[in-house]
């Protein structure tokens, strides 16, 4: 796996909001290289970062802990950027990231720890565009999304897309994520025209689940989140790069075939080459058993080397 790209990692502890913190088990903090295999003492691996990955990470942690009684994995969300900060500060062993680490984060990590962060691709996520289940819109282009979300974008009404929301409100209510989110960063890079920022006035939420819930309760809303967060109250739109091209639904096969245009890797990062319990845990997440959990949570298995 490449060590050049990096992803964000969630700062957590007693000061992290309870809504973003999920703990699995208890024990003592470990650091790369000083974990010993076996023994009677409980070992705790600190794993934090991407809110997109938090349900998946919790499922991994629970399954691994059930099979390894002396290892507990503590999982925290909070966003990719927050997780990367925790990794750099040494308060986390593994950062979950839905984006690659930035060059500035890489430099800071190297300056702090004296070694390059190690990157692992743990799976893929099709970033879905959600509307209310009763919205008649079925498909959208990247260009249209740029017109909705990008600054100076001219699309502000559902009627401009040829539809009418079920509540009669023609104004498009834009649901987005906060700027510390890897999902925010990836969506901006993929959808917003180059050199532009997000249009002001969106409702910026902290969590992936929160985005889907708000869209499901707001007939005139549009939002973006991981496809694993889909519910019966929302619809995932088919997406094409531009008009005249084929529209593809966010799905496992379309993402593997690189047809769906908003698919991305999901990463884990460590401060250097992991050892001991940390390495064993990451390796297990990439086994068939670990990757089955990826699929069960609505994501796409990591590509085989």
NORGI-V863505 format. One record per residue. N is the residue number from 1. RES is the residue in three letters. SS is DSSP state (H for helix, E for strand, - for the rest). PHI is phi in degrees with one decimal (none if undefined). BURIAL is + if it has 16 or more other ideal C-beta (glycine too) atoms within 10 Angstrom, else -. Layout:
# NORGI-V863505
n->N res->RES ss->SS phi->PHI burial->BURIAL
n->N res->RES ss->SS phi->PHI burial->BURIAL
This chain:
# NORGI-V863505
n->1 res->UNK ss->- phi->none burial->-
n->2 res->UNK ss->- phi->-70.8 burial->-
n->3 res->UNK ss->- phi->-104.6 burial->+
n->4 res->UNK ss->- phi->-82.3 burial->-
n->5 res->UNK ss->- phi->-80.9 burial->+
n->6 res->UNK ss->- phi->-139.4 burial->+
n->7 res->UNK ss->- phi->-133.3 burial->+
n->8 res->UNK ss->- phi->-85.1 burial->+
n->9 res->UNK ss->- phi->-139.0 burial->+
n->10 res->UNK ss->E phi->-88.1 burial->+
n->11 res->UNK ss->- phi->-70.1 burial->+
n->12 res->UNK ss->- phi->-146.2 burial->+
n->13 res->UNK ss->- phi->150.5 burial->-
n->14 res->UNK ss->- phi->-68.6 burial->-
n->15 res->UNK ss->- phi->-90.2 burial->-
n->16 res->UNK ss->- phi->-78.6 burial->+
n->17 res->UNK ss->- phi->-58.0 burial->-
n->18 res->UNK ss->H phi->-60.1 burial->-
n->19 res->UNK ss->H phi->-68.6 burial->-
n->20 res->UNK ss->H phi->-107.3 burial->+
n->21 res->UNK ss->E phi->-113.0 burial->+
n->22 res->UNK ss->E phi->-126.2 burial->+
n->23 res->UNK ss->- phi->-109.3 burial->-
n->24 res->UNK ss->- phi->-120.7 burial->+
n->25 res->UNK ss->- phi->78.7 burial->+
n->26 res->UNK ss->- phi->-151.2 burial->-
n->27 res->UNK ss->- phi->154.2 burial->+
n->28 res->UNK ss->E phi->-110.8 burial->-
n->29 res->UNK ss->E phi->-67.1 burial->-
n->30 res->UNK ss->- phi->-112.7 burial->+
n->31 res->UNK ss->- phi->-130.1 burial->-
n->32 res->UNK ss->- phi->-54.4 burial->+
n->33 res->UNK ss->- phi->96.3 burial->-
n->34 res->UNK ss->- phi->-114.8 burial->-
n->35 res->UNK ss->- phi->-84.8 burial->+
n->36 res->UNK ss->- phi->-108.5 burial->-
n->37 res->UNK ss->- phi->-74.6 burial->-
n->38 res->UNK ss->- phi->75.1 burial->-
n->39 res->UNK ss->- phi->90.8 burial->-
n->40 res->UNK ss->- phi->-88.9 burial->-
n->41 res->UNK ss->- phi->-77.3 burial->-
n->42 res->UNK ss->- phi->-77.0 burial->-
n->43 res->UNK ss->E phi->-112.0 burial->+
n->44 res->UNK ss->E phi->-111.7 burial->+
n->45 res->UNK ss->E phi->-102.2 burial->+
n->46 res->UNK ss->E phi->-91.3 burial->+
n->47 res->UNK ss->E phi->-132.6 burial->+
n->48 res->UNK ss->E phi->-142.6 burial->+
n->49 res->UNK ss->E phi->141.1 burial->+
n->50 res->UNK ss->- phi->-50.9 burial->+
n->51 res->UNK ss->- phi->-69.6 burial->+
n->52 res->UNK ss->- phi->-57.8 burial->+
n->53 res->UNK ss->- phi->-93.0 burial->+
n->54 res->UNK ss->H phi->-64.9 burial->+
n->55 res->UNK ss->H phi->-66.7 burial->+
n->56 res->UNK ss->H phi->-62.5 burial->+
n->57 res->UNK ss->H phi->-63.1 burial->+
n->58 res->UNK ss->H phi->-66.1 burial->+
n->59 res->UNK ss->H phi->-64.3 burial->+
n->60 res->UNK ss->H phi->-58.9 burial->+
n->61 res->UNK ss->H phi->-61.0 burial->+
n->62 res->UNK ss->H phi->-66.3 burial->-
n->63 res->UNK ss->H phi->-67.2 burial->+
n->64 res->UNK ss->H phi->-68.5 burial->+
n->65 res->UNK ss->H phi->-63.6 burial->+
n->66 res->UNK ss->H phi->-66.6 burial->-
n->67 res->UNK ss->H phi->-92.6 burial->-
n->68 res->UNK ss->- phi->-134.0 burial->-
n->69 res->UNK ss->- phi->-63.6 burial->-
n->70 res->UNK ss->- phi->-92.7 burial->-
n->71 res->UNK ss->E phi->-123.8 burial->+
n->72 res->UNK ss->E phi->-113.8 burial->+
n->73 res->UNK ss->E phi->-112.4 burial->+
n->74 res->UNK ss->E phi->-93.9 burial->+
n->75 res->UNK ss->E phi->-111.1 burial->+
n->76 res->UNK ss->E phi->-131.8 burial->+
n->77 res->UNK ss->- phi->-93.1 burial->+
n->78 res->UNK ss->- phi->113.0 burial->+
n->79 res->UNK ss->- phi->112.8 burial->+
n->80 res->UNK ss->H phi->-61.2 burial->+
n->81 res->UNK ss->H phi->-62.4 burial->+
n->82 res->UNK ss->H phi->-65.2 burial->+
n->83 res->UNK ss->H phi->-66.7 burial->+
n->84 res->UNK ss->H phi->-62.2 burial->+
n->85 res->UNK ss->H phi->-60.4 burial->+
n->86 res->UNK ss->H phi->-65.8 burial->+
n->87 res->UNK ss->H phi->-62.8 burial->+
n->88 res->UNK ss->H phi->-65.6 burial->+
n->89 res->UNK ss->H phi->-76.3 burial->-
n->90 res->UNK ss->- phi->85.5 burial->-
n->91 res->UNK ss->- phi->-95.6 burial->+
n->92 res->UNK ss->- phi->-140.8 burial->+
n->93 res->UNK ss->- phi->-89.5 burial->+
n->94 res->UNK ss->E phi->-134.2 burial->+
n->95 res->UNK ss->E phi->-105.9 burial->+
n->96 res->UNK ss->E phi->-91.6 burial->+
n->97 res->UNK ss->E phi->-140.3 burial->+
n->98 res->UNK ss->- phi->-100.8 burial->+
n->99 res->UNK ss->- phi->-147.5 burial->+
n->100 res->UNK ss->- phi->-78.1 burial->+
n->101 res->UNK ss->- phi->-63.5 burial->+
n->102 res->UNK ss->- phi->-77.7 burial->+
n->103 res->UNK ss->H phi->-60.0 burial->-
n->104 res->UNK ss->H phi->-66.5 burial->-
n->105 res->UNK ss->H phi->-70.4 burial->+
n->106 res->UNK ss->H phi->-61.7 burial->+
n->107 res->UNK ss->H phi->-62.0 burial->-
n->108 res->UNK ss->H phi->-63.6 burial->+
n->109 res->UNK ss->H phi->-65.2 burial->+
n->110 res->UNK ss->H phi->-63.3 burial->-
n->111 res->UNK ss->H phi->-64.4 burial->-
n->112 res->UNK ss->H phi->-80.7 burial->-
n->113 res->UNK ss->H phi->-111.1 burial->+
n->114 res->UNK ss->- phi->74.8 burial->-
n->115 res->UNK ss->- phi->-155.4 burial->-
n->116 res->UNK ss->- phi->-71.9 burial->-
n->117 res->UNK ss->- phi->-62.3 burial->+
n->118 res->UNK ss->E phi->-99.7 burial->+
n->119 res->UNK ss->E phi->-107.1 burial->+
n->120 res->UNK ss->E phi->-126.0 burial->+
n->121 res->UNK ss->E phi->-88.9 burial->+
n->122 res->UNK ss->E phi->-98.6 burial->+
n->123 res->UNK ss->E phi->167.7 burial->+
n->124 res->UNK ss->E phi->-126.9 burial->+
n->125 res->UNK ss->E phi->-131.5 burial->+
n->126 res->UNK ss->E phi->-87.0 burial->+
n->127 res->UNK ss->E phi->-75.8 burial->+
n->128 res->UNK ss->E phi->-87.7 burial->+
n->129 res->UNK ss->E phi->-100.7 burial->+
n->130 res->UNK ss->E phi->-106.6 burial->+
n->131 res->UNK ss->E phi->-131.3 burial->+
n->132 res->UNK ss->E phi->-60.2 burial->+
n->133 res->UNK ss->- phi->-59.8 burial->-
n->134 res->UNK ss->- phi->-92.8 burial->-
n->135 res->UNK ss->- phi->-69.8 burial->+
n->136 res->UNK ss->- phi->-73.9 burial->-
n->137 res->UNK ss->- phi->-68.2 burial->+
n->138 res->UNK ss->- phi->-117.2 burial->-
n->139 res->UNK ss->E phi->-148.3 burial->-
n->140 res->UNK ss->E phi->-155.9 burial->+
n->141 res->UNK ss->E phi->-104.0 burial->+
n->142 res->UNK ss->H phi->-60.3 burial->+
n->143 res->UNK ss->H phi->-60.8 burial->+
n->144 res->UNK ss->H phi->-66.6 burial->+
n->145 res->UNK ss->H phi->-60.9 burial->+
n->146 res->UNK ss->H phi->-62.4 burial->+
n->147 res->UNK ss->H phi->-69.9 burial->+
n->148 res->UNK ss->H phi->-83.0 burial->+
n->149 res->UNK ss->H phi->-97.0 burial->+
n->150 res->UNK ss->E phi->-79.4 burial->+
n->151 res->UNK ss->- phi->-60.7 burial->-
n->152 res->UNK ss->- phi->70.0 burial->-
n->153 res->UNK ss->- phi->-65.7 burial->+
n->154 res->UNK ss->- phi->-89.5 burial->-
n->155 res->UNK ss->- phi->-91.2 burial->+
n->156 res->UNK ss->- phi->-128.4 burial->-
n->157 res->UNK ss->E phi->-123.4 burial->-
n->158 res->UNK ss->H phi->-64.3 burial->+
n->159 res->UNK ss->H phi->-63.3 burial->-
n->160 res->UNK ss->H phi->-69.7 burial->-
n->161 res->UNK ss->H phi->-100.3 burial->+
n->162 res->UNK ss->- phi->81.0 burial->-
n->163 res->UNK ss->- phi->-133.8 burial->-
n->164 res->UNK ss->- phi->-133.3 burial->+
n->165 res->UNK ss->- phi->-69.4 burial->+
n->166 res->UNK ss->- phi->-68.1 burial->-
n->167 res->UNK ss->- phi->-93.9 burial->-
n->168 res->UNK ss->- phi->80.4 burial->-
n->169 res->UNK ss->- phi->-84.1 burial->-
n->170 res->UNK ss->- phi->-82.2 burial->-
n->171 res->UNK ss->E phi->-72.9 burial->-
n->172 res->UNK ss->- phi->-78.8 burial->+
n->173 res->UNK ss->E phi->-91.6 burial->+
n->174 res->UNK ss->E phi->-88.9 burial->+
n->175 res->UNK ss->E phi->-105.4 burial->+
n->176 res->UNK ss->E phi->-135.2 burial->+
n->177 res->UNK ss->E phi->-115.2 burial->+
n->178 res->UNK ss->- phi->-74.8 burial->-
n->179 res->UNK ss->- phi->-69.1 burial->-
n->180 res->UNK ss->- phi->-83.3 burial->+
n->181 res->UNK ss->- phi->-86.5 burial->+
n->182 res->UNK ss->H phi->-66.4 burial->+
n->183 res->UNK ss->H phi->-64.5 burial->+
n->184 res->UNK ss->H phi->-57.8 burial->+
n->185 res->UNK ss->H phi->-63.8 burial->+
n->186 res->UNK ss->H phi->-66.0 burial->+
n->187 res->UNK ss->H phi->-62.5 burial->+
n->188 res->UNK ss->H phi->-61.4 burial->+
n->189 res->UNK ss->H phi->-65.1 burial->-
n->190 res->UNK ss->H phi->-89.4 burial->+
n->191 res->UNK ss->H phi->-108.9 burial->+
n->192 res->UNK ss->- phi->-73.3 burial->+
n->193 res->UNK ss->- phi->-53.2 burial->-
n->194 res->UNK ss->- phi->-56.3 burial->-
n->195 res->UNK ss->- phi->86.5 burial->-
n->196 res->UNK ss->- phi->-106.2 burial->-
n->197 res->UNK ss->- phi->-107.0 burial->-
n->198 res->UNK ss->E phi->-65.7 burial->+
n->199 res->UNK ss->- phi->-65.9 burial->+
n->200 res->UNK ss->- phi->-70.7 burial->-
n->201 res->UNK ss->- phi->102.6 burial->-
n->202 res->UNK ss->- phi->-78.8 burial->+
n->203 res->UNK ss->E phi->-93.7 burial->-
n->204 res->UNK ss->E phi->-96.6 burial->-
n->205 res->UNK ss->E phi->-107.1 burial->+
n->206 res->UNK ss->- phi->-79.7 burial->+
n->207 res->UNK ss->- phi->-119.3 burial->+
n->208 res->UNK ss->H phi->-61.1 burial->+
n->209 res->UNK ss->H phi->-63.6 burial->+
n->210 res->UNK ss->H phi->-62.4 burial->+
n->211 res->UNK ss->H phi->-59.9 burial->+
n->212 res->UNK ss->H phi->-65.3 burial->+
n->213 res->UNK ss->H phi->-63.4 burial->+
n->214 res->UNK ss->H phi->-67.4 burial->+
n->215 res->UNK ss->H phi->-62.0 burial->+
n->216 res->UNK ss->H phi->-65.2 burial->+
n->217 res->UNK ss->- phi->-102.8 burial->-
n->218 res->UNK ss->- phi->-131.7 burial->+
n->219 res->UNK ss->- phi->-57.4 burial->+
n->220 res->UNK ss->- phi->-99.9 burial->+
n->221 res->UNK ss->E phi->-97.0 burial->+
n->222 res->UNK ss->E phi->-136.5 burial->+
n->223 res->UNK ss->E phi->-154.9 burial->+
n->224 res->UNK ss->E phi->-134.2 burial->+
n->225 res->UNK ss->E phi->-167.7 burial->+
n->226 res->UNK ss->E phi->-61.1 burial->+
n->227 res->UNK ss->H phi->-67.1 burial->+
n->228 res->UNK ss->H phi->-69.4 burial->+
n->229 res->UNK ss->H phi->-99.2 burial->+
n->230 res->UNK ss->- phi->-61.3 burial->+
n->231 res->UNK ss->- phi->-132.2 burial->-
n->232 res->UNK ss->- phi->-72.9 burial->-
n->233 res->UNK ss->- phi->-94.6 burial->-
n->234 res->UNK ss->E phi->-131.0 burial->+
n->235 res->UNK ss->E phi->-125.5 burial->+
n->236 res->UNK ss->E phi->-94.7 burial->+
n->237 res->UNK ss->- phi->-80.8 burial->+
n->238 res->UNK ss->E phi->-74.1 burial->+
n->239 res->UNK ss->E phi->-129.6 burial->+
n->240 res->UNK ss->E phi->-126.5 burial->+
n->241 res->UNK ss->- phi->-64.7 burial->-
n->242 res->UNK ss->- phi->-156.0 burial->-
n->243 res->UNK ss->- phi->-60.4 burial->-
n->244 res->UNK ss->- phi->94.7 burial->-
n->245 res->UNK ss->- phi->-100.1 burial->-
n->246 res->UNK ss->- phi->-71.9 burial->-
n->247 res->UNK ss->- phi->-91.8 burial->+
n->248 res->UNK ss->E phi->-125.4 burial->+
n->249 res->UNK ss->- phi->-79.8 burial->+
n->250 res->UNK ss->- phi->-71.4 burial->+
n->251 res->UNK ss->- phi->-149.6 burial->+
n->252 res->UNK ss->H phi->-59.0 burial->+
n->253 res->UNK ss->H phi->-67.9 burial->-
n->254 res->UNK ss->H phi->-63.9 burial->+
n->255 res->UNK ss->H phi->-74.5 burial->+
n->256 res->UNK ss->H phi->-62.3 burial->-
n->257 res->UNK ss->- phi->-81.9 burial->-
n->258 res->UNK ss->- phi->59.4 burial->-
n->259 res->UNK ss->- phi->-92.9 burial->+
n->260 res->UNK ss->- phi->-74.9 burial->+
n->261 res->UNK ss->- phi->-82.2 burial->+
n->262 res->UNK ss->- phi->-123.6 burial->+
n->263 res->UNK ss->E phi->-112.5 burial->+
n->264 res->UNK ss->E phi->-147.9 burial->+
n->265 res->UNK ss->E phi->-75.4 burial->+
n->266 res->UNK ss->E phi->-112.6 burial->+
n->267 res->UNK ss->E phi->-114.7 burial->+
n->268 res->UNK ss->E phi->-119.4 burial->+
n->269 res->UNK ss->E phi->-126.5 burial->+
n->270 res->UNK ss->E phi->-124.6 burial->+
n->271 res->UNK ss->- phi->-71.7 burial->+
n->272 res->UNK ss->- phi->-166.2 burial->+
n->273 res->UNK ss->- phi->-63.2 burial->-
n->274 res->UNK ss->- phi->-74.5 burial->+
n->275 res->UNK ss->- phi->-135.1 burial->-
n->276 res->UNK ss->H phi->54.3 burial->+
n->277 res->UNK ss->H phi->-64.6 burial->+
n->278 res->UNK ss->H phi->-65.9 burial->+
n->279 res->UNK ss->H phi->-63.3 burial->+
n->280 res->UNK ss->H phi->-61.2 burial->+
n->281 res->UNK ss->H phi->-66.7 burial->+
n->282 res->UNK ss->H phi->-62.8 burial->+
n->283 res->UNK ss->H phi->-59.0 burial->-
n->284 res->UNK ss->H phi->-65.6 burial->+
n->285 res->UNK ss->H phi->-61.1 burial->+
n->286 res->UNK ss->- phi->-95.4 burial->+
n->287 res->UNK ss->- phi->-75.7 burial->-
n->288 res->UNK ss->H phi->-58.1 burial->-
n->289 res->UNK ss->H phi->-64.6 burial->-
n->290 res->UNK ss->H phi->-67.7 burial->+
n->291 res->UNK ss->H phi->-74.7 burial->+
n->292 res->UNK ss->H phi->-63.8 burial->-
n->293 res->UNK ss->H phi->-65.3 burial->+
n->294 res->UNK ss->H phi->-58.2 burial->+
n->295 res->UNK ss->H phi->-65.0 burial->-
n->296 res->UNK ss->H phi->-61.9 burial->-
n->297 res->UNK ss->- phi->-95.9 burial->+
n->298 res->UNK ss->- phi->87.4 burial->+
n->299 res->UNK ss->- phi->-110.9 burial->+
n->300 res->UNK ss->E phi->-114.5 burial->+
n->301 res->UNK ss->E phi->-58.3 burial->+
n->302 res->UNK ss->- phi->-65.3 burial->+
n->303 res->UNK ss->- phi->-59.7 burial->-
n->304 res->UNK ss->- phi->-78.9 burial->-
n->305 res->UNK ss->- phi->-72.8 burial->-
